[in-house]
Amino acid sequence: MGIIQKDAIRTTIISYLGLILGYVNKGVLFVIFLSTEQIGLLNLLVSVGLLFAQLSNLGMSYSVWRFFPFFRNKEKKNHGFFQLSMLVTLCGIALFSILAVVFEKQICQLFIEKSDSFVKYYYWLLPIGISYALFLTLDNFLRSLYKNIVSVLATELLMRLAVTVSVVFYAFGWINFFQLLVLHSLSFVVPTVILLAQLFRNKELNWRVSQIRIPNRFRRIFISYSLYSYFNFIGILIVISLDTIMVASMLGLSETGVFSTVIYIVSGLQIPYKSLIRISSPFVAKYWKERDMVKMKDLYTRVSSIGLVIGSFVFLCFWANRVEIFHFLPKEYDTGIPIFLILMIGRLVDMYCGINGVIVVSSKKYKYDIIFMVVLLITVFVLNWYWIPIYGIYGAAMATTIAYIVYNALRLLFVYSAYKIHPLRITQLKVFVVFLATFGITYFLPVIFNNDLVSIAIKLLLVTVAFLGTILLFRLDEDVVGYMYKGIGWITKRKEKQL
């Protein structure tokens, strides 16, 4: 766990810096200088653009780190594995770009009544989608090389900094809204270019198709796995994007602006989890190759325990300061506080279940994941379709959370049934009891001072002492305690070097 802990701490720190910058963008600059309709339009373009990217990627995001350990050989240029992955991705981009043009009218018809501005700027989703589709393949290739920092730095900081500059230009009147929209879409190109530069620097950027030396037997397995992973990706993407798209088509851009802003704030809860997953995934593939179920179970349990503690802590920090956080937003965003709670519950469940999804899709039984995807599709679509007209954006939040819970429960049961491993242990129950007790305290915490920043600082200190302090004092989970001490030690050493 040494490499995982070290890189997870680094990527988590960078991600939270990016979250702060992103909050300045979406929680401050967007809210001050843009209307809720304009915010909804920008976020809708991103949602549809990311949908395009996931469809165009053709399952490469899972396939790269799943199969790369079998072909990794620097002297032989990894048998052309990079070229094959990029070739498949480029074919997917070409296919769905054509489909986006051919079916433009049918797609725009979904939004023309409630979100007609989207129709006007429809084609600006393509720079987002094409750039991100390439980024997904490049990012997973770097992850397989155990190089995670540059990808996180590019997406979490540099891309968001480009958005900050664009909004500042708009605020000073140097550009109009259309130009802001163009720059916002083109900001997704930044991470892709940076990853290409990183691969070139590491001498891993090879384009010669003639270097592909993958046996036909593996190619068939590769294609089969990619196709099944592709459908799995669609299911995941539906959970991420469908609620925003259906809110836009059924309620309008103003509600989409509120809903998407709350989703962005909640996304801060998953930053440590995403860091753990991106670092752990290549090790899951490695353990499958070595058929080492002892290490697999150990990794599964540790990631789940650490995910539970980190997720619970961030949940409590956000919830304790919910009033102060929404004070920074206009009055129309006050309706987002219940949505905030509903969505966070789903994210916390997702974090606790840890790498169950990674274990399933990287195993020989990956085809069974299609069943979970179908259940997910039906659950999220039916609940959104039924609840959004009745409960509005609250219905969309409930649908997303229930989808997360059902999807993870099915995968959890399947992993145990198929491989007799699970992440559960008694120490996690103790941590959960401390979480509930702290949640009870934070639920009734008032705004302590008129100054929101002072109130936030004091509440963060109270949550840290009550939750993390209790875990450390009574050593409720040795893996978590060790992780926390290593994190503190790493930060301390960094400060000593700076001094």
N, C-alpha and C positions, 0 to 999 in steps of 0.2 A: 504493500500500500504506500510505500515511500514516494514513488514517482507520482502516483495518483494524488496523494495528499499535497505534495509540493506544487504540482501544476494546478490542482483544483483551487488552492489558496490564491495563487497568482491570477488565474482566470476569474475567480470570484471578485477579487479586488478591482481588476480592470473592468469587469462587468458592472460593478456597483458605481464606479466612476462614470461609466457610460450611462447608467440609469439616471444618475444625477443630471448629466448633460441632457439626456433625453427628456427628463422631467422639466428642465429649463425650457426645452423646445416645446413640448406638448402641453405641459402643465402651466407654463407662464407665457412664453412668447406667442404660441398659437392662440391661447385663450385671450390675450390682450389685443392682438393685432388682427385676428381672423374671426369671422362669424362661425357659429356652430355648423352652418351649412358648408362653409369652406373647409372646416376641419373634417367634417364628414366626407366630403368629396376626396380630399387627399388620402384619408384613411381607407376609403373604399377602393381607390385606385391601387393602394398597396395590397389590400386583401385580395383583390382579383388578380393583381400582378403576381403575388405569391402562389395563388392557385395555378396560374399559368406555369410558373416555375416548377412546381412540384409535378405537374402533369408532364412537362417537357423533360424532366430529369430521367424519366423512364426507369425509376427504381435504382439508379446508380448510387444514391446516398447510402443505402444499406449494403449494396453489393461490393463497393470499394473496400470498406474496412472488413467485410466478411471474408473476402477471398484474397486480399492482398498478402496476408502472411504466407500463403502457399506459393506466391510468385516473387516474393521480395528477394532480389539479388542485384545489387548495385552494379556489379561487373557486367551483367548481362542486360542492363537497363530495365530490370524487373520484368523481362520477357515481353515488353511492350504493353504492360497492363495499363499504364497511364493513357497511352494512345487509344487503346480499345475503349476505355471508360469515356474519354472525351469524344470519341467518334459516335458512340451511342447517344451521348447527351446532345451533341450537335444535330444529329438526325431527329431527335425528339423536338428540339427547338424549331427546326425547319418545318416539321409536320404541324405542330400546334400554332405556329405563326400563320401558316396557310389556313388552318381551320379558324383562327381568330378573324381573318379577313373574310372568309367565305360565309361564316355564321355571324357576322357583325350585327345584322338587323335582328336576328333572333335573340342574341345576348342582350342587346340594348333594349329590346322590348320589355325585359324584366324590370328595367329601371326607369323607363321613360315617363311613367305616371308619377312616381314619388321622388325620383332622383334624376331629373332630366339633365342636370349639368354633367353627369357622368357620360351621357351619350355624346356630348360636345367634345369631351376630352378623352374619349375611349382609347385612342391609339397610344396614349402616353402610359398605358399599363405595360406596353411591350418592353421599353427599356428596363423597367423593374423586373419583369418576368424573365427576360433573356439573361440579364446580368446575374440574377439570383440563381437561375438554373445552372449556370456555369460555376457560380460560387459554391453551390452545394457539392458538386463533384470535386472541385479543387480543395475545398475544406476537408472533406472526408479523406482525400489522398494524403493531405498533410497530417491529419489525425492518425492515420495508419503509420506514419513516420514518427509518431509521438511528438509532433511539433504543433502545439495548440495556441501559443501566445499570440502569434502574428494574426491569425484569423480572428481571435477575440478582439484584439486591438483595432483591427480594420473595421469590424462591424459595430462594435460597441462605442468606440471613441471617434475614429476618423470620419466615418460616414455620418455620424450624428453631428460632428463639428461642421461638416459641409452643409447640413440642414440649418444649423445655427446661423452660419454666415448668410445663407439665403434669406432666412427670415429677417435678419438684421437689415439686409439690403432693402427688403420690402418695407420694413418699418420706417426707414429713412426716405422712402419714396423713390429709391434709385431703380427699382424694378416694379412692374405691376404684378397682379395676381397670376396671370397666365405664365409670366416668366418665372415666378416662384414655383408654380406647379411643375414647369419643365425642369428646373434645377433640383427640385425635390425628387423627381423621377430619376434624373441622371445621377443623383447621389448614390444610387445602388450600384453604379458602375465602379465606384471607388474601391470597395473591398475586393472585387474580382481582379482589378488591375494589380492591386497590392499582392494578392496571392500568386498571381502569375509571376510577378517580380521575385517573390520569395522562392518559388520553385526554380526559376532561372538561376538565382543566386546559389541554390543548393545543387545545381546541375541535375535537376530531376525533370526539367521541362524538355521533353522529347516529343517531336511531332511526326517522325517518320513511321508511317503505317507499316512499312516493310519490316520493322523491328518486332512486330507482334508475333510472338512464338508460343502462343497458348495452345495446348493440345485440343483437338476437336472434342474429346470427352469432357474436358473442363469447360469448353465454350458452351456446350449444351447445358451443363449444370449452371453455368453463369447466367445464360439467357433465361432458363427456367426460374432460377431464384430471383432474377431481376424483375420478371413479370409478376411473380407473386408479391414481391416487395413493393412493386408499383401500386398494386391494389391496396396494400396495407398503408402506403403513404397517402393514398386518396382518403382513406378512413381517418387518418390522423389530421389531414388537412381540413376535412369537413368540420371536425371539432374546433379547429383553430379559426377557420374563415367563414363557415356557413352562417353562424349566428349574426355576424356583422353584415354579410351580404343579404340575409333574409330581413334583418331590421331595416336596411336601406330600401329594399324593394317593397316592404309591407308598411313601414312607418314613415320613412323619409330621411333626409340627410341630417336634419337637426337632431333627431333621436340617435342617429348613427354617430354623430359627433360626441354626444354624451357617453354613449355605450362604449365606443372605441377608446375614449379617453380613460374611462374606468378600467378597461381591459389592460391598457398600457400601465397604469399604476399598479395593478395586481401582478403584472408580469415581473415586477421586482421580487416577488416571493419566490420565483422559480430560478433566479440567477444562480444560486449555489448548486441547485439540483442539476441544472444544465451543465455547469462546470464539471460536476462529478460524472455525469453521463458521458460527456464528450471525451473525458480522460479514460473512463472505465471501459467503453465499448471495444476498443482494440484488444484489451486484455480478455474480454469475453470470447472474442474470436480466437485468440491465442490458446485459451484453455480448452475450447472445443477441439482445436487442432491436436492438442496434446492429450485430450480425453481425461483431463484432470478435474473431476467433479468435486474433489475436496476443496481445491482452490476456488472453484466456481461458487460453491456454497458459501465459503468464507467471504468472497467478494460480494455476493448477493446480500448476505446478512449485514455486512459492514456498511455498504452503500445505503441500504434501507434505514439502518439505525442512524447514520449520520444525516441522511435526508430528512428523517423524522425530526431530529433535534433542530437542524438548521431551518427547516420549513416552519416548525412550530415557533421558533424564536422570531423569525421575520414576520410571521403571521401576527404574533402578539405585538411586535413593534408597530406594525401598520395599524392594527385594530385599536390599540391604545391611543393612537394619534389620529384617528379617523376624522374627528371634528376639526382639528388643526389643519390637516391635509386639505380638506375640502373648503376651509376658509380662504385658501389661496385661489380658489376657482370661483367663477361667477355664480350667482344664486341659482341659475337653472341646473347646475351640476349637483345640487344638494340631494336630488332624487337618486344619486348614484351610490349613496352610503349602503343601503340594503344590498344592492347589486355587488358592491365591494365585498361584503361578507359572504354572499352566496358563492361567488366565483373563487374566493380564497379557500373555501372548504374543498372544492373540487381539486384545486391545485395542490393542497396539502395531502390529499389522498394519493394523488399522482406521484408526489415526491416520496411518500412512504413506501409505495410499491416498488420504487427504485428501478432496477434494471430488468424487471420481469419481461418487459417487451423486447429488450435487447437479447435476452436469453432465448426467447421463443424464435424471433426472426433470424437468429444466427445459428439455430440448431437444424438437425436433419428433419425435424417435424415442422419446419417453417410454413408448410402449406396449410396447416391447421389454423394459422392466424387469419386466413381468409374468412373463417366462420365468425371470428370476433369482429372483423371489419364489417361484415354484413349486419351483425347485431348493432354495431355502432352506427352504421348508416341509417338503419331503420329508427333507432332510438332518437338520435339527434334531429333527424328530419321531421319525424312525426311530432315530437314534443315541441319543436320550434313552430311548426305549422299550426299546431293546436293552441299553444300558449301565447304566442306573440300577439294575435288579435285580441286575446282576453286580458292578458297581464302586461302587454307591451314589452319593454326592455327587461322587466323582471322575469318574464316568461323565458326570454332568450338566455338569461343568466342561469335559471333553474335547469333548462334543457342541457346546457353545456356541462354543468356540474354533475348532473345525473349520468350523462354520457361518460364522463371521466370515471365515475365510481363503477359503473357497470363494466366498462372496458377493462379496467384494472383488475376487478374482481375475477372476471373470466380468465384473464391471463395468469393471475396468481394461482388459481385452482388448477389450471392446465399444467403449469410448471411443476407443481407438487405432484400431480397425478402421473405425469410422464417421467419425471426425473427424481422424484422424492426429495426435492430440496425446497426450502421456503425461507423467508427472511425473518420469521417470527421468533422472538425470544422474550423471556419474562422481564428483562430490564427495560424493554420498550414500553411495557405496560406501566412501569413506574414513571417513566418519562412522560407518558400520556396523562397520568394522574396529576403530575406537576403542571403540565400544560393546562389542564382543565381548571386547576386551582388558580393559576395565574390569569387565565382568561376571565374567570369570575371576578377577579380584582380589577382587571383592565376595563371590564364592561361598565363598571360604575365610576371609573375615574373621570372627574370633571375636567374642564379646561382650568388648569391650575393658576395660570397668570393670564393677564390680558395680552401679553406678548406671546404670540404663537411659537416662536422659535425657542424661547425659554421653556415654555410648557412642554414642547417636544423633547428637548434635552433632558428635562427632569423625568419624564415618563420613560424615555429610553433607558435611563439609569435604573429606574425602578424595575422595569421588565428584565434587564440584564441581571440584576441582583436576585430577583425573585425566581427567575427561571434557570438561567445558566449558573448562577451562584449555587442554587440548590443541587443541580446535577454535579457540579464540581465538588461541593462540600461532602455529599454523601456518595460520590463516585457511583452514580446510578448505572452507568454504562461505560465499561473500561475502554472500549474502542472509541467512543465519542470523547471521553475525557482525554485519551491520548491524542486524538485529532485536534482537540482544542489547545492542548499544551504545545503541540508541534506548530500550530498556527501562531500562537503567541511567541514561541521561540523564534520562528522564521521572521516575524515582524520586528522583534527585538534586535536580531542580528542585522537586519537591513538598516535599522536606525543607527546601530553602533558603527556600521561601515560608513554611513553618511557623516557621522561626527568625526 
